[in-house]
Amino acid sequence: MGDEFHQRNIAASLVFLKEVAPLIIKLSISDDVKQQVIKFLADTDQFFLNIMMATGKSIVDAARVQEEGTIVTTMSRNGVDFGIKVSGLGNEWFNAPVNTPEGLFFTGFSQDDANPDIGDSAIAETVGFGGMSMIAAPGVTRFVGAGGFEDAQRVSNEMMKICTEHNPNFTIPTWDFKGTPLGIDICKVVETGITPIINTGIAGKIAGTGQVGAGTVHAPLACFEKALVAYGKKMGLVDDEKEFVTEA
């Protein structure tokens, strides 16, 4: 319905309201409070982002029980570093300096006002939503300054090069009903040099400014390289000099 569950959640938020409104009406609270709650949900286009993030976290928590494998289970950033976790490496973080998003800015702001990427909403891209599924929401490409429909298709096709599967639970009509990308593989990221693209709100670098625009940012390659070396060591494929061991 045109959402990618990161920058655009309008349809999902309205469908959620449709589901909960009859339940809210039946609650034993005042009509005034019911009206306030329903109006808040109706006015908050991004409300479903909260639900999606919790869903994404539950998906990756299930993946984290796997003690082998090279699938990314977490991506997050704090305005200084970008960090990932990998299924076969437990709770160890692999960090690299975060990139600064580029995109479109609200009136009065420019790229010079952009803070390096920050926030935990990259859980969306970790499970294949957001920038990974740009083709699901071609309207978002204009909002984040990423082009048009063909650009959205190109982005999602590129993101599939670093994923293992399509998710059959979230099919995309504009992508010939293929599912969202699923399972970012650090091996494929390092091999191709393609890193996950993230749809993100752009925060102002001066504290208290808030959001100044919206755009896209790529995860830094270095954290995937560090994770792959660590996994190689775990599997006995890398020596202490960080060189991959090959058979004679």
GUDREN-977912 format. One line per 2 residues: their letters; for each residue x, y, z of N, C-alpha, C. Coordinates in steps of 0.2 Angstrom, whole numbers. Layout:
BEGIN
a) X Y Z X Y Z X Y Z; ...
//
This chain:
BEGIN
mg) 4 -6 0 0 0 0 4 6 0; 11 6 -2 15 12 -3 19 13 3
de) 19 9 8 24 10 14 30 6 13; 35 8 16 41 4 17 43 3 24
fh) 39 6 29 39 5 36 45 8 39; 48 13 36 53 17 39 51 25 39
qr) 52 27 33 50 34 31 43 35 30; 39 30 27 32 31 26 28 25 29
ni) 24 27 34 20 22 37 12 24 37; 11 28 32 4 31 32 -2 26 32
aa) -1 21 27 -6 16 26 -6 11 32; 0 9 34 0 4 40 -3 8 46
sl) -2 14 47 -5 17 53 -12 18 53; -15 19 47 -22 19 46 -25 12 47
vf) -22 7 44 -25 1 45 -25 -1 52; -19 1 56 -19 -1 63 -25 3 67
lk) -26 9 65 -32 13 68 -38 9 66; -39 7 60 -45 3 59 -46 -3 63
ev) -41 -6 65 -41 -12 69 -43 -11 77; -40 -5 79 -40 -4 86 -46 1 88
ap) -48 5 83 -54 9 85 -60 6 88; -62 0 85 -68 -3 88 -67 -5 96
li) -60 -7 97 -58 -9 104 -58 -3 108; -56 3 106 -55 9 110 -62 11 112
ik) -67 11 107 -74 13 108 -77 9 114; -75 3 115 -78 -2 120 -75 -1 127
ls) -69 3 127 -66 3 134 -70 8 139; -69 6 145 -73 10 150 -69 16 153
is) -68 20 148 -65 27 149 -70 32 146; -68 38 148 -73 44 146 -72 44 138
dd) -78 47 135 -78 48 128 -73 53 126; -71 58 130 -66 63 129 -59 60 128
vk) -58 55 132 -51 52 132 -51 47 125; -57 44 124 -57 40 118 -56 44 112
qq) -59 50 112 -58 54 106 -51 57 105; -48 58 111 -41 61 111 -36 55 108
vi) -37 49 110 -33 43 108 -34 42 100; -40 42 98 -42 41 91 -39 46 87
kf) -40 53 89 -37 58 85 -30 58 85; -26 56 90 -19 56 90 -17 51 85
la) -20 45 85 -18 40 80 -20 42 73; -25 45 72 -27 48 65 -22 53 63
dt) -20 57 67 -15 63 66 -8 61 65; -6 55 68 1 53 68 3 48 62
dq) 5 51 57 6 46 51 12 41 52; 16 43 57 22 38 58 21 34 64
ff) 15 33 66 14 29 72 16 22 72; 15 19 66 16 12 65 24 11 65
ln) 28 16 64 35 15 65 37 11 71; 33 13 77 35 10 83 33 3 83
im) 28 1 80 26 -6 80 30 -10 75; 32 -7 70 37 -10 65 44 -12 69
ma) 46 -7 73 53 -8 76 52 -13 81; 47 -14 85 46 -19 89 46 -26 86
tg) 42 -26 80 42 -32 76 49 -34 73; 52 -29 71 59 -30 68 64 -33 74
ks) 63 -30 80 67 -33 85 65 -40 87; 59 -42 87 57 -49 88 60 -53 83
iv) 60 -51 77 63 -55 71 70 -57 72; 74 -51 74 81 -52 74 83 -56 81
da) 79 -55 86 80 -59 92 79 -67 91; 75 -68 86 74 -75 84 80 -78 80
ar) 83 -73 76 89 -75 72 95 -75 77; 95 -72 82 101 -72 86 102 -78 90
vq) 97 -82 91 98 -89 94 103 -93 90; 103 -92 83 108 -96 79 115 -94 81
ee) 119 -99 83 126 -98 85 131 -99 79; 128 -100 73 133 -100 67 129 -96 62
gt) 133 -94 57 131 -90 51 133 -83 51; 132 -80 46 135 -73 44 129 -68 43
iv) 123 -69 46 118 -65 45 118 -59 50; 117 -53 47 116 -47 52 110 -47 56
tt) 111 -47 63 105 -47 67 104 -40 70; 108 -35 70 107 -28 72 111 -23 68
ms) 108 -18 67 111 -12 64 109 -6 68; 113 -2 71 111 4 75 117 9 74
rn) 115 16 76 120 21 75 118 26 81; 124 29 83 123 34 89 125 41 87
gv) 126 43 81 129 49 79 136 50 78; 140 44 81 147 44 80 149 38 77
df) 146 32 79 148 25 77 142 22 74; 143 18 69 138 13 66 140 6 69
gi) 135 2 71 137 -4 74 133 -10 71; 135 -16 71 131 -21 69 133 -27 73
kv) 128 -32 74 129 -38 77 128 -44 72; 131 -50 72 130 -55 68 128 -61 71
sg) 124 -65 68 121 -71 71 126 -76 74; 132 -77 71 136 -82 73 141 -79 78
lg) 141 -72 80 145 -69 84 142 -66 90; 136 -69 92 133 -67 98 132 -59 99
ne) 133 -57 105 132 -50 107 138 -45 105; 143 -47 102 148 -43 100 147 -38 95
wf) 148 -31 97 147 -26 92 153 -25 87; 152 -23 81 157 -22 76 156 -15 74
na) 160 -10 75 159 -3 74 163 0 69; 161 6 66 165 10 62 162 17 62
pv) 165 22 60 163 29 60 156 29 56; 151 32 58 145 33 55 145 38 49
nt) 141 37 44 141 42 38 136 47 40; 136 52 36 131 58 37 126 57 31
pe) 119 57 33 114 56 27 114 62 23; 112 61 17 111 66 11 103 65 9
gl) 100 71 8 93 71 5 91 77 4; 84 78 6 81 85 5 80 88 12
ff) 80 94 12 80 98 19 74 102 19; 72 103 26 66 108 27 68 115 25
tg) 64 119 24 65 126 23 70 129 28; 75 132 26 80 136 30 86 131 33
fs) 86 125 30 91 120 32 95 118 26; 101 115 27 105 113 21 109 107 23
qd) 113 104 19 117 98 21 122 100 26; 124 107 27 129 109 32 126 108 39
da) 119 108 39 116 107 46 115 100 48; 116 95 44 115 88 45 120 85 50
np) 117 81 55 121 78 60 123 71 57; 128 68 59 130 61 57 124 57 59
di) 123 51 55 117 47 56 116 45 64; 110 45 66 109 43 73 102 40 74
gd) 102 35 79 95 32 80 95 24 80; 90 21 82 89 14 82 84 11 77
sa) 82 16 73 77 14 68 80 10 62; 86 9 62 89 5 57 88 -3 58
ia) 84 -4 63 81 -11 64 77 -12 58; 74 -7 55 69 -8 49 73 -11 44
et) 79 -8 42 83 -11 36 86 -18 38; 87 -19 45 90 -25 47 86 -31 45
vg) 79 -30 45 75 -35 43 72 -34 36; 75 -30 32 73 -29 25 68 -24 23
fg) 66 -19 28 61 -14 27 65 -8 25; 62 -2 25 65 4 24 68 5 17
gm) 74 7 17 78 8 11 79 2 7; 79 -4 11 80 -11 7 74 -12 3
sm) 68 -9 5 62 -11 1 60 -4 -2; 64 0 -5 62 6 -8 57 5 -13
ia) 57 0 -17 52 -2 -22 45 -2 -20; 44 -4 -13 38 -4 -10 34 3 -10
ap) 38 8 -9 36 15 -8 39 20 -13; 38 19 -19 42 24 -24 41 31 -22
gv) 35 33 -19 34 40 -17 39 42 -12; 42 38 -8 47 40 -3 53 42 -7
tr) 55 40 -13 61 42 -16 61 49 -17; 56 52 -19 56 60 -19 57 63 -13
fv) 54 60 -7 54 63 -1 61 63 2; 65 58 0 72 57 3 77 59 -2
ga) 75 62 -8 79 64 -13 83 59 -17; 80 53 -18 83 47 -21 80 46 -28
gg) 77 50 -31 75 49 -38 68 47 -39; 66 43 -43 59 41 -45 59 33 -45
fe) 54 31 -48 52 24 -48 58 19 -50; 61 21 -56 66 16 -58 72 16 -53
da) 73 22 -50 78 22 -44 77 18 -39; 70 18 -37 68 14 -31 69 6 -33
qr) 67 4 -39 68 -2 -41 76 -4 -41; 80 0 -44 87 -1 -44 90 -2 -37
vs) 88 2 -32 90 1 -25 88 -6 -22; 82 -8 -23 80 -14 -20 83 -20 -24
ne) 84 -19 -30 88 -25 -34 95 -25 -31; 98 -20 -30 105 -20 -28 105 -22 -21
mm) 100 -21 -16 100 -23 -9 99 -31 -9; 96 -34 -14 95 -41 -14 102 -44 -16
ki) 107 -41 -18 113 -44 -20 117 -45 -13; 115 -42 -8 118 -44 -1 114 -47 4
ct) 108 -50 1 103 -53 6 103 -61 3; 100 -65 8 99 -72 6 93 -74 3
eh) 87 -70 5 81 -73 3 76 -67 2; 70 -68 -1 65 -63 -1 60 -66 5
np) 57 -61 9 53 -63 14 46 -64 11; 43 -70 11 36 -71 8 31 -68 12
nf) 32 -66 18 27 -63 23 25 -56 21; 30 -53 17 29 -46 15 30 -45 8
ti) 25 -47 3 26 -46 -4 25 -39 -6; 28 -38 -12 28 -31 -14 25 -31 -21
pt) 19 -28 -22 15 -29 -29 20 -25 -34; 23 -20 -33 27 -16 -38 33 -19 -39
wd) 35 -25 -36 41 -29 -37 39 -36 -40; 34 -36 -43 31 -42 -46 30 -47 -40
fk) 27 -45 -35 25 -48 -29 31 -52 -26; 37 -50 -27 43 -53 -23 42 -50 -16
gt) 45 -54 -11 45 -52 -4 50 -47 -3; 50 -44 3 55 -39 5 62 -43 6
pl) 67 -40 5 74 -43 6 75 -45 13; 78 -51 14 79 -54 20 85 -57 21
gi) 89 -56 27 95 -59 29 101 -56 25; 103 -50 28 109 -47 26 115 -51 28
di) 119 -53 23 125 -57 24 131 -54 23; 135 -54 29 141 -50 29 146 -52 23
ck) 146 -59 22 150 -61 16 148 -58 10; 142 -57 8 140 -54 2 141 -46 2
vv) 141 -43 8 142 -36 8 150 -35 7; 154 -39 10 161 -38 9 163 -40 2
et) 160 -45 -1 162 -47 -8 160 -42 -13; 154 -39 -12 152 -35 -17 154 -27 -16
gi) 155 -26 -10 156 -19 -8 150 -15 -7; 144 -18 -8 137 -15 -7 136 -15 0
tp) 134 -9 3 132 -9 10 124 -7 10; 121 -9 16 114 -8 17 112 0 16
ii) 107 2 13 105 9 12 99 10 17; 99 15 21 95 16 26 91 23 24
nt) 84 22 25 80 28 24 80 31 31; 81 38 32 81 41 39 79 48 39
gi) 77 50 44 76 57 46 83 60 47; 84 66 45 90 69 46 90 74 52
ag) 94 73 57 94 77 63 98 83 62; 97 88 66 101 94 65 107 93 70
ki) 113 95 68 119 94 72 119 99 78; 115 104 78 115 108 84 109 105 89
ag) 111 104 95 107 100 100 100 105 101; 94 101 101 88 105 101 85 107 95
tg) 88 106 89 86 108 83 80 103 81; 81 97 82 77 92 80 78 90 72
qv) 73 87 69 74 85 62 74 91 57; 79 90 53 80 96 48 78 93 41
ga) 77 87 40 76 84 33 75 77 33; 75 74 27 75 67 27 79 65 21
gt) 82 59 21 87 56 16 88 49 17; 94 48 14 97 41 14 104 41 17
vh) 106 35 19 113 35 21 115 27 21; 121 26 19 124 19 18 128 17 25
ap) 127 11 27 131 9 32 138 8 30; 143 10 35 150 9 33 152 2 32
la) 156 1 26 159 -5 25 163 -8 30; 167 -4 34 172 -7 38 169 -11 44
cf) 163 -10 46 160 -14 52 159 -21 49; 157 -22 43 156 -28 40 162 -32 39
ek) 167 -28 37 174 -31 36 177 -34 43; 176 -30 48 178 -32 55 174 -38 57
al) 168 -38 56 164 -44 58 166 -51 54; 167 -50 47 169 -56 43 176 -58 46
va) 181 -54 47 187 -56 50 186 -60 57; 182 -57 61 180 -61 67 177 -67 66
yg) 173 -68 62 169 -74 60 174 -79 57; 179 -77 53 184 -81 50 188 -84 56
kk) 190 -80 61 194 -82 66 190 -87 70; 184 -86 71 180 -91 75 180 -98 72
mg) 180 -98 65 179 -104 61 186 -107 59; 192 -103 62 198 -106 60 201 -104 53
lv) 198 -99 50 199 -98 43 204 -91 43; 205 -88 48 209 -82 48 214 -83 54
dd) 221 -81 52 226 -81 57 226 -75 61; 231 -74 65 232 -68 69 234 -62 66
ek) 236 -63 59 238 -57 55 232 -55 51; 226 -57 53 220 -56 49 220 -57 42
ef) 224 -63 40 224 -65 33 220 -72 33; 216 -72 28 212 -79 27 217 -84 25
vt) 216 -90 29 220 -96 28 217 -100 22; 221 -102 18 219 -106 12 223 -113 12
ea) 220 -118 10 224 -125 10 229 -125 4; 234 -128 6 240 -129 1 237 -133 -5
//
